[in-house]
Amino acid sequence: MLRGMLGVLRRNPRYRLLWAAQAISMTGDWLNRVAILALLSSLGGVEEAGRVGLLFGVELFVRMMPTVFLGGLAGAVADRLSRRALMIGSDLIRAGGVLGYLLVDEPSEIPLLYLLLILQMGLGIFFQAARSAAIPATVDPADLGRAYELAAVTWSVILCVGALLGGLLAEVIGINGVFLCDAATYLVSASLLARLHLPAHEKAAEPFRWKEVLLFQDLARGVRHARERGVVWAILAKTFWGPAGGYLVLLPILASRHVEVEGDAAALAWYTSLYYAARGIGTGLGPVLVRRIWGTSDRTYRTQIAGGFGVAAVAYAILPSLPGLAGSLACVVVAHMGGSAIWVGSTTLWQTHVRESYRGRIFSAEFAGMTASFALAGLLAGLAYDRIGEWQLVIYAISASVLLAALCWMFGGRHEFRATLRSSESE
């Protein structure tokens, strides 16, 4: 399986450059994630707020929400302008923005940190919309499924490695040193993309109009096209996966259980990095195993999406009953194997059915729905933890929500799935 994914890199040199740029910039992103959590702790944000759940919930909310408001614009731009130029520009501006974190050195400047995070994440959606829409133009059609699997595995491996490096570097070179490393990764990514030559893609037939973008009318065209192709519910899978955003807020809370000295930012960064690394291992193993178990077809993609919901919910529900760090990390690994099954299955399913000129807008619509649901779920989970004070009860509530969302997704999309399956089998 791994040999097959590596073969995609050997056979497709343009995808190789795109993949390398993604891997390098993402490494910096995960260094950045751990450093920000450690910085919030070191500035005394937890102690002053007195609400650790709310603090981490706001961080996730701020990290996710720019996608909701900028997703439509990013998709429209990615379908009309040079995707290569869009990715390079996003990298360069983010490199400068990350350096702004160096200015944050006291509790009163935490709002500045959140503003810089909004800038970084907002630019990131332009990069991701252009990158996702460009992938089909960089690989042979027969390699498309494996290319998306490789992208998902890369995300997972980088999450694991980047999180661990973030925890280690925070102790060795300090938090500011980690931010400098993050800025450098964006510059390296931009230099690789400068060597990438993409063929001219099919432009959107409709002219660009700000009013239509701001009112999400342009995005709606992409959704209508998805409905015509029978893949709306495939696109909605990640939105229904949104309750899992609560799990992400709980990861640093789970990590704090292992910190012996209260307020030890370096220790919190290290244990948080372990939980994020476990998440990365799970999302890396997921795509490899689901292809081996279920194969690749419209029918099996739906099966792996539904199975992914169940695996994640059950694994996290078991976590409170397992003692020690190792048991907790094992549950996180298994849970996010399920999450990656949802991600890869839904993405491959809709990408194989839509026209190229709509991919940027459909990706943005999908990502906006997912991030909105993740952000809201994370904020509610943080508030629930502060209110209840028992992380175990919060985990049970989130797992129940994930299972309920899975049932709603399966029931809501049953007619569309049947129609798409009949169409695929007749071709």
N, C-alpha and C positions, 0 to 999 in steps of 0.2 A: 504493500500500500504506500509506504513512504517512498519506495523507489519510483512508483508511478507519479507521485506528486513532484518529486525532484526531476523526473523526466520532462514535466511541463516547463521547468526552468531551462533545461538544455535545449529543448525544441523551439522555444519562443523567446528570442533575445530581448524583444521589447518588453515582454511581461517580466523578464528577469530584472530589468532596470526599474520598472514600476514597483516590483516586489521589494527590491533592495531599498528603495526610497521609503516605502511604507515601513519596513522593518526598523530602519534607523530612526526615523522620526517617532515611531511608536515607542521605542526604547526610552527616548527622552520623556514622552508623555507619562510613562509609568514611574520614572524617576521623580517626575514632577508631582504625581498624585501622592506618593508617600511623603515627599518633602512638605507639601502643603498641609497635610494632616499633622505632621510633626511641628510645623511652624505655628499652626493654630494652637497647639498644645503649649508650645514653649512661650507663646505670648501671653499665656494665662487666660485664653479665651474660655476654656472649660470652667475654670474656677470662678471667673467673673460672671459668666452666664448662669452657672449653677445648673445647667441643663445640657448634659453631654449629648443626649439624643437629638435635641434641637440643633445643636451646633453642627453635628455631622449631617443631619438632615438638610440643613440650609446649604451646606457645602455641596451635597449631591444635587439639590434643587438648582442651585446657581450653575453647576456644571452641565446640567442637562437642558435647562429651559431655552438657551439661545437657539437650539435646533428647532424648537417649535415655531419661533417667530421668524427665523431666517431660512428655514428649510425650503419654503416655497421659492424664495428668491434664489437660493443656491441651486436648486434644481433647474429653474428657468435659465439661469446664467450658464450652467453646465451643458445645457442642450443647445446653446446659441453661440457661446464664445469658445476660444481655444481651451480645451481641458488641460493641456500641458501648461499654458500660461497661468491658468487659474490655480493650479497646484503649486507652481513655483512662487507666485505672488503670495499665496496663503502662508507658505513656509517662511518667506522672508519677513513678512509682517509679524508672524508669531515669534520669530527669533527676537525681534526687538521688544515685543510685548512681554515675553518671559523675563527679560532683564529688569522689567519694572518691579518684579517681586523683590529685588534687592533693596528697594526703598522701604519695604514693610519691616519695621523692626520694633514696633510697640503696639500694645493692644488697641489703641485708638485708631490704628491704621488698618485694622481687619476689614473695614468696608472697602478700602482701596484694593486689598487682596481679592475680594469678591469681584470688584469691577474688572481687574486684570484677568481674572478667571473667565468672566463673561466674554471679554475680548478674545481670549485664546480659544475658547470653545466655539464662539461664533465663527471665527475664521476656519476652524477645523471642519465645520459642516460643509463649507465650500470645497475644501480639499477632498473630503470623503465623497461628496456627490460627484465631483469630477473623476476621482480615482475609480469609483465603482462603475460609473458609466463608461470609462475608458477600457476596462478589463476585456470586454468582448472583442475590442479592436486590436488587442495585443496577443491574442491566442488563437490557435486553430479551433474551429467550432467543436471538434471532438474533445478538446482539452478544457472546455469551459467549466464543466462540473468540477474537475480536479483543480482548476485554477482557483475557484471559490473555496474549495476545501483547503488548499494551501494557504490562501489568505486568512482563513479562519484559524488554521493551525498556527500560522505565524503570529497572529494576534495573541493566541494563547501562550505560545512559547515566550514571546516578548513580555507579556503580562507577568509570567513567572520570573523570568530573568530580570526584567526591569524593576519589578517590585523588590526582589531580593537585593539587587544592586542599590536601589534607593535606600533600603534600610541600612546597608553597610556603609554607603558613601555618606549618609547623614552623620554617621559617627566619625568617619575618617576625615572628610574634607569639609564637613559642615553643611548646613542647609543651603547657604548661598552658593557653595560650590556645586551642589546638585542642580541649582537653577542655571548656572553657567553651562553645565554639561547639557542640559535640556536645550538651551539656545543653540549650542554647537550642533546638536543633532538635526535641527531644522535647516541649518546652513548646509550640512552635508547632503541632506535629502534634496534640497534645491539644486545643488550642483549635479546630482545624479539625474534629476528630471530634465536638466538643461541638455542632456545628451539623448533624451528620449524623443524619437520622431513618431508621432501618431498620424495615421492617415486622416484626411479630412472626413469628419463624421457627418452623417445626414443631419442637416439643421432642422429645427422645428419649423413647421410650415407657417405658424402664426407669428406675426411681428411681436416684439417685446413691448409691453405696455406696463408702466409702473402701477397704474390703477388695478389692472388685472392681477398683478403679482401681490400687491398689498392686500387685496381682497380675497386672495387665494383662488382666484378664478383660473389662473394659469395652472396651478397645481391641480385644480379640479379636472382640467382636460386630461391630465395624466391618469387620474383616478377613473375617469370615464373610459379611457382606452383600456385600462386594466379590467374594468367590468365587461367590456366587449370581448376581451380575451379570456374571461372566466377565471381571473386570478386575484380578485379583490380580497378574498378570505385568506389567501396565501400571504398577501401583503399585511393583513391585519393580525397575523399570528404573533408578531413581535409586540404589537400593542396589547394583546391579551396576556402576553408574558410579563407585562408591566408590573403586576404586584410583586414580582421578584426584586424590584428596586428596594423593597424593604430589607431584603437580605443584605444588600450592599451597605446600608446604613449600620446594620448590626455587626459587620465584620470588624471595624475598629473597636466596637463595644466588646465583642468577644475577645479581641486581642488585649484589651485593658485588664481582663481577668488575670492575665499572666504577669502583669507588671507588679513587681514587689514594692517599689518605691513610688508612691503617688506623685504624679506630675513629672515623672522621668520621661521626657520627650524622646530621647534616643531609644529607650526600651520599647516605648509604644510604637515608634517607627519600625523597629525590628519585628515585633510580633504582628503588627499590621501587615508588614511585607510578607510574612509567612502565610497569612490567610489569603492574601491576594495571589501569592505564588500557587497555593493550592487551587484557587479558582482558575488560574492559568493552566495548570496541569490537566484539570478536568475538561476545560474547553478545548485543549489540544488533543486529548484522547477521544473525545466525543465523535468528531467527524470521521476519524479512522475506523472506529468500531461500528458506527451506524452503517457505513457503506458495506462493511463485511457482513453485518447481520441482515440488513434490509435491502441492499442493492440500490439501484438508481432507476426510478421511474416515477411518474406522477402519483401512482398509488402508494408506493413505498415512502415517498417524501411526506405524504400526509400522515402515514403511520408513524414515521419517526418524529414528526412534530408533536403528535398527540402523546407518544411515549415519552418524549422529552419533558413535557409538563409533569407527568406522573413521577418520573425518576427524581426530578428536582424537589418536588414537594415532599415526597417520602423521605429522601435523604436528609433534608433539613429538619423534618419532624423528628427524626431519630437522634439528631445531634445532642439535644439536652440530656438524653439518657446515657450517653457515653462519657466516661470520665477522662480527664487529661487532654493535653494538647494534641496528641497523635490521633485520637478518636475524632476530635472536632475537625481536624484538617482532612481526615479521610472522608467525612461526610460532605465537606465542601467540595472536594474533588469529584465525588460521584454526582452531587447535585448539579454541578456546572458541566458535566458531561451531558446531562439532559438539556441544559440551556443551549449548548452548542449544537445539539441535534435540531432544536427549534430554529436556530439562526441559519445554519447551512441549508436545511431542508426548505425553509420558506424562501430564502434568497434564490436558490437554484430553480425552484419551481416557477417563480414569477419571471425571472430573467429569461428563461427559455421560451416564454410565450409572448413577450411584448416587443414592439418595434424599438429600434435603437434611438430614434428621435425622442422617445418618451422616457427612456431609462433614467435620466437625471432627475426628472420631476417625480417619477414613481418612487425612486430611491428616497428622495427628500420627503415625500408624503409618508412613506413607511417609517423612516427614521424619526420624523417629527411625532408620529403617533406613539412610537416606542418610548422616546425620551420624555414626552409629556406624561405618559402613564408611569414610567419609572420615577420621574421626579416627584410626582404627586404621592406615589406609594412610599417613597423614601421619606418624604416630609411627614406623612402620617405615621409611619413606623417610628420615627424619632420622637414625635409628640406622644405616641402611645407608650413608648419606653419611659419617657419622663413622667407620664401620668401613672403608669402601672408600677414601674420600678422592677419588673420581672421580665428579663429578656426571654426566658423560656416561653412565657405566655404569648409574647409578641411573635416568636417564631412559629408557634402553633397557629396563630391567627393568620400569619402570612401564608403558611402552607395550605391552610383551608381556602384562602382566597385564590391561590394558584390553581388548585384543583377545580374550584368553581369556574374560574376563567377558562380552563381547558374544556370543561363541559359545554360552556356557552359557545366557544369557538367551534367545537365539533358539531354542535346542533345547528348553529347559525349558518355554517357553510356547507351543510350536507348536500343541498341541491346543486350548488355551484360545483362542488367536487365531482359529483356524478356526471354532470354535463361535460366538464373538462376531461374527465377520464374517457368518456365515450368518444369525444373528439380526438383525443390522443391515440386511442386504439384504432380509429378509422383511418388515420393518416398513414 
